[in-house]
C-alpha cells in the first residue's frame, strides 16, 4: 500500500531562480509535481524544453505575461493552465499571495495530464499517476488525507465525499492515451 505524501512534511525550498518558494511533492527524471507559493510579483524560473501546467489553489489569482502568448489571467481555482515552461514568464498578483499546483514534464520525452474532479479520480495506465487532495474529505485505506496531501494511484484505495476536489496528475512517455488527450492540462 502506498503511503500518503503529507504536504505538512514537505521541505520548502527556493525556486530555481530564487524569486519565490516551492514544495516539491514528487520529482523524477524529466518531471516535477509541486506547490509554488506566489508571495510577490516575480518572474517564473526558466524550464526550457518543458511543458508546464499551473493550477490556482487559493488566493485572488494572478496574471501571467508569457512571451509569445501574451497575458493570461488565472483567477479561477482548480482550472489548469498549460504553457511553455521555457517562455519568459512574469507573474503579477491580482490581490495578494496565492498557492498553485505545478506539473512539468520534459517535452522531448514526456507529457502530462492534469485532471480535476469531484469525489473520484480514476487511475490511468501511466508510469506516474499521483492524486492530490485540493479540498474536502478524503481517505486512503482508512487514513485521512488533508488539503494538498498526495497519494500514488495504482494500488491505493482512495475514498472521498462527493464534493471533495481532487486532482489526478499523470506522466506519460511521449503522448497520453487518446481518452485523456485535451482534458485538463
C-alpha positions as CSV (number, residue, x, y, z in Angstrom):
1,X,0.0,0.0,0.0
2,X,1.5,3.4,-0.9
3,X,2.0,5.8,1.9
4,X,0.5,9.3,1.7
5,X,2.8,12.2,0.9
6,X,1.9,14.7,3.6
7,X,2.1,18.3,2.5
8,X,3.0,19.3,6.0
9,X,6.1,17.2,5.8
10,X,7.4,18.7,2.6
11,X,10.5,20.9,2.6
12,X,10.0,24.5,1.5
13,X,12.8,25.5,-0.9
14,X,13.6,28.4,-3.2
15,X,12.6,28.4,-6.9
16,X,15.3,27.7,-9.4
17,X,15.7,31.4,-10.0
18,X,15.4,32.3,-6.3
19,X,12.4,34.6,-6.8
20,X,9.9,32.5,-4.8
21,X,9.3,29.4,-2.7
22,X,8.1,25.9,-3.5
23,X,7.4,22.5,-2.0
24,X,8.1,19.6,-4.4
25,X,5.5,16.8,-3.9
26,X,7.3,14.3,-6.3
27,X,10.0,14.5,-8.9
28,X,11.6,12.1,-11.3
29,X,13.7,12.0,-14.4
30,X,12.2,14.8,-16.6
31,X,9.2,15.6,-14.5
32,X,8.1,17.5,-11.4
33,X,4.9,17.9,-9.4
34,X,4.8,20.5,-6.6
35,X,3.2,23.5,-5.0
36,X,4.5,27.1,-5.5
37,X,3.9,30.0,-3.2
38,X,3.3,33.2,-5.2
39,X,4.1,35.7,-2.5
40,X,5.0,38.7,-4.7
41,X,5.1,39.7,-8.4
42,X,8.0,37.7,-9.8
43,X,9.5,36.2,-13.0
44,X,9.0,32.4,-13.2
45,X,12.0,30.2,-13.4
46,X,13.2,29.1,-16.9
47,X,12.2,25.5,-17.6
48,X,13.3,25.4,-21.2
49,X,12.2,22.3,-23.0
50,X,9.4,21.6,-20.5
51,X,5.6,21.9,-20.7
52,X,4.1,23.3,-17.6
53,X,0.6,23.2,-16.2
54,X,-0.3,25.6,-13.3
55,X,-3.5,25.4,-11.3
56,X,-4.6,28.1,-8.8
57,X,-5.3,26.5,-5.4
58,X,-6.1,29.6,-3.3
59,X,-5.8,33.4,-3.4
60,X,-7.2,36.1,-5.7
61,X,-5.2,34.9,-8.6
62,X,-2.6,36.4,-10.9
63,X,-1.8,37.3,-14.5
64,X,1.0,35.6,-16.4
65,X,2.7,37.7,-19.1
66,X,4.1,34.8,-21.3
67,X,6.5,35.7,-24.1
68,X,4.9,34.7,-27.4
69,X,1.5,34.2,-25.9
70,X,0.5,37.4,-24.2
71,X,-1.2,37.9,-20.8
72,X,-3.2,35.0,-19.4
73,X,-5.4,35.7,-16.4
74,X,-5.6,32.9,-13.8
75,X,-8.2,33.8,-11.3
76,X,-10.4,30.6,-11.1
77,X,-9.4,28.0,-8.6
78,X,-8.8,24.4,-9.9
79,X,-8.7,25.3,-13.6
80,X,-5.4,24.1,-15.1
81,X,-3.5,26.4,-17.5
82,X,-0.8,24.9,-19.7
83,X,2.1,26.8,-21.2
84,X,5.7,26.6,-22.4
85,X,8.0,26.4,-19.3
86,X,10.8,27.9,-21.2
87,X,8.9,31.0,-22.3
88,X,9.9,34.1,-20.3
89,X,7.0,34.5,-17.9
90,X,6.3,37.3,-15.5
91,X,3.7,36.7,-12.7
92,X,1.7,39.7,-11.4
93,X,-0.6,39.0,-8.4
94,X,-4.2,40.3,-8.5
95,X,-4.8,40.8,-4.8
96,X,-2.3,39.1,-2.5
97,X,-0.4,35.8,-2.2
98,X,-1.6,32.7,-3.9
99,X,-0.7,29.0,-3.9
100,X,-0.6,27.0,-7.1
101,X,-0.1,23.3,-8.1
102,X,2.6,22.9,-10.8
103,X,3.1,19.9,-13.1
104,X,6.1,19.9,-15.5
105,X,7.4,17.4,-18.0
106,X,10.4,17.4,-20.4
107,X,8.7,17.9,-23.8
108,X,11.1,15.7,-25.8
109,X,10.4,12.6,-23.8
110,X,7.3,13.1,-21.7
111,X,3.9,14.7,-21.5
112,X,1.4,15.0,-18.6
113,X,-2.3,15.5,-18.0
114,X,-3.9,17.3,-15.0
115,X,-7.4,16.0,-14.2
116,X,-9.6,17.9,-11.8
117,X,-12.7,16.1,-10.4
118,X,-15.1,15.8,-7.5
119,X,-15.2,12.7,-5.4
120,X,-13.1,10.4,-7.6
121,X,-10.2,10.4,-10.0
122,X,-9.9,7.0,-11.6
123,X,-6.3,5.8,-12.2
124,X,-5.0,5.5,-15.7
125,X,-2.2,3.4,-17.1
126,X,0.8,5.7,-16.8
127,X,4.3,5.4,-15.2
128,X,3.4,8.2,-12.8
129,X,-0.1,8.7,-11.5
130,X,-0.5,10.9,-8.5
131,X,-3.6,12.1,-6.7
132,X,-3.6,15.4,-4.8
133,X,-6.4,16.5,-2.5
134,X,-7.5,20.1,-3.3
135,X,-10.2,20.3,-0.7
136,X,-12.8,18.3,1.2
137,X,-12.7,14.9,3.0
138,X,-10.7,12.0,1.5
139,X,-9.2,8.8,3.0
140,X,-6.6,6.3,1.7
141,X,-7.1,2.8,3.1
142,X,-9.0,4.5,6.0
143,X,-6.3,7.1,6.8
144,X,-7.4,10.7,6.4
145,X,-5.9,12.8,3.6
146,X,-5.7,16.6,4.2
147,X,-5.5,19.5,1.9
148,X,-2.6,19.1,-0.6
149,X,-1.7,15.6,0.7
150,X,-1.0,13.3,-2.2
151,X,-1.0,9.5,-2.8
152,X,0.3,7.4,-5.7
153,X,-2.6,5.9,-7.6
154,X,-2.2,2.3,-8.7
155,X,-2.8,0.1,-5.6
156,X,-4.2,2.9,-3.4
157,X,-7.8,2.7,-2.4
158,X,-9.0,6.4,-2.0
159,X,-12.5,7.3,-0.9
160,X,-13.8,10.8,-0.9
161,X,-17.0,12.7,-0.2
162,X,-18.8,13.6,-3.4
163,X,-17.9,17.3,-3.0
164,X,-14.2,16.7,-2.4
165,X,-12.0,18.3,-5.0
166,X,-9.2,16.0,-6.3
167,X,-6.5,16.4,-8.9
168,X,-5.0,13.5,-10.8
169,X,-1.7,14.1,-12.5
170,X,-0.4,11.6,-14.9
171,X,3.0,11.5,-16.7
172,X,3.4,9.5,-19.9
173,X,6.2,8.7,-22.3
174,X,5.6,10.7,-25.5
175,X,1.8,11.1,-25.7
176,X,-1.1,10.3,-23.3
177,X,-3.8,7.8,-24.3
178,X,-6.5,9.4,-26.6
179,X,-9.1,9.0,-23.9
180,X,-7.4,11.8,-21.9
181,X,-5.9,14.0,-24.7
182,X,-7.1,17.5,-24.2
183,X,-8.5,17.0,-20.7
184,X,-7.3,19.5,-18.1
185,X,-3.7,20.2,-18.7
